[in-house]
Amino acid sequence: MSQGLETPVDSFVERRDYASQDSVPARERRQFVNSHDELSPPAAELAKAIDEYKLFHRRRFITYEEMLSVITSLGYHK
């Protein structure tokens, strides 16, 4: 039996329980850059759409499949 290694269950805080959190993260986390000021209008539109996707889905980084879904949601196609 270990001594002093047990912690009360009541002290555990589940930070992954997003359903109980009513607020949006305090700071936006961006995968690429901190500002869209120097982008062309189409690139800024894509960057904003990706940022919105990440905020909505609470993702810091997205996969290529997710990026493709954002791009196609904007109306782009091959």
Residue pairs with C-beta under 8 A, 6 or more apart in sequence:
18 58
24 55
25 55
25 58
28 51
28 55
29 54
29 60
30 51
30 54
31 50
31 54
31 60
31 61
31 62
32 47
32 50
33 47
36 43
36 44
36 47
36 48
39 47
45 74
46 70
46 71
46 74
49 70
49 73
49 74
50 62
50 67
50 70
53 59
53 62
53 66
53 70
54 60
54 61
54 62
57 66
59 66
62 70
